[in-house]
């Protein structure tokens, strides 16, 4: 997985590329935990993410909780049909902002 960061003030966009399985989720988790200081607007651009596992879903929950703690927002953008289906079936679309 490749993670490209784009920071502008208190906004951070993480452009993700590749599968979001166990190993890749660990890398994303490290980035989320280390880069969110002072961030209140986090966007995960999933244009190039064809697959997400339960480990990837766990990282999404962590990111959502971190944004909730600071009164910020998490937006997930450009999800593939497969990833969108997973987010819908797991109920994530009920409490996460997905565009």
Secondary structure, DSSP 8 states (H G I E B T S, - for coil): -EEEEEEETTEEEEEEES-BSHHHHHHHHHHHHHH-TT-SEEEEEEEE---B-HHHHHHHHHHHHHHHHTT-EEEEES--HHHHHHHHHTTHHHHSEE-
